[in-house]
Amino acid sequence: MLKSLFSHDLYLINEPFWVYTCILEDVARLDEATVWDTRNRVRKLEQWALPSDRRLPPDYRRLHDIARHAIHVTEALEVAVLNIEHIGTQHEAFVDSRADGRAGAAHREISRRLAFFKSYIGSVRQRSISNEKRLQNEIQLSYNVIAQHDAGTTVEISRAAHSDSATVKTLAFVTLTFLPPTFICTLFSMSFFHYDSGSGWAVSSQIWIYWAIAVPTTIATALVWNHWTKLFPSVSESFHYVNPSQSLPK
């Protein structure tokens, strides 16, 4: 900054606005370096964060930090452009207030430089705005890729759950198929029944004991289960819940 001040054109010394051109020269250089540094960071993200390389979840905290800095840079550039416009307006008012009413070479040179820095920093601001849009596009892409991955996982879980449901239905059908014959075999294998080739079937007169015990026991079991599900609904639901992810292949 001091070097640019001391090496400035001597014929501009009489122009009070010449110091702003020196300041704007360094401001433009710093702004451009900052914007291109942000651009390089964005480019690295774009090169790494391709959909085919998404084996690990993206660092959203880093993405948002870079986006936040890009927003601050754009804000600073917008303020710089506004300040240059105000400086140019004041310089025109100063030139118009001169006694001779004419703008000399120094005044024209300052006006030209102010217009140049306004255009230059405005162009750098457009690059900064482009960085913001590219970052937002990258963040949106990351969200979409993760959402697509989650949707694929949900489809796999649904397929596994459908397969488990089909298996359960098959087991239930097989159970219901063999349950009546099993009951009949168990019933007639009891000692209450006796078969003799000569006299045929004989039934004990105490057969009522079996029904007197079996029927109340069945009714009591159904009542206890119904009462249990009303008192402890969360516990009863846990008996029926199966984590679909456990059925997926490891």
C-alpha positions, 0 to 999 in steps of 0.5 A: 500500500505505501509503495503504491502511494509513493510511486504514484504519478506526480501530476495527480497530487493536486487531485484530492481523490487520487488516494482512493485509486491507490487504495482501490488498487490494493482492495481489488487485488485482495478481493480477487485473490479471496474470490479465486481462493474460494473458487479453488475450494469449490472446485476441489469439492466438485472434483471429489464429490462426484456421485460415483465417489460417494462412498462416505457421507459428505462433510456438510459442516465444511460445505456450509462453512465455505458457503458462508465465507462465499456469502461474506465475500460477495457482501464485501464486494457489493459494499465495495462497488457501492462505495466506489459509486459514492466516491465517483459521485462525490468526485463529479461534484468536486469537479463541477464545483471548480472555479473554472468549471472544466475538468483537467487531465488529472480529473479525467484520469481519476474518473477513468480509474474510478470507473475501471475499479468499479467495473473490475470489482463488479466483475469479481463480484459476479465470480463470487456470486457464481461461487455461491451458486456452485456451492449451493448446487454441490450441497443440493447434489449431496442431499439428493445423492444421500436421499437417493441412497436412503430411498434405495435402502428403503426399497431393499428393506421393503423387499426383505420385509415382503420376503419375510411376510411371504415366509411367515404366510407359508409357515402359517399355512403349513401350521393350519394345514397340519393343526387339525390332524395333529389335534385329532391324533392327540385326542384319540391317542389319549387313554380315554379312548380304546379300540378293540377289534372285537368290540370296536371303539370304547370311550371312557366315562371320564372323558368330561375331565379332559373338556372340563380342563381344556376349555377353561384353560383355553378361555383363561389363556385368551383372557390373560393375553387380551388383558396383558395387551391392554395393560402393557401395549408397548411390551406386546408390540415389541413381541410383534416387531421385527427389525427389517434391517436384521433380515438384510444380508450382512 
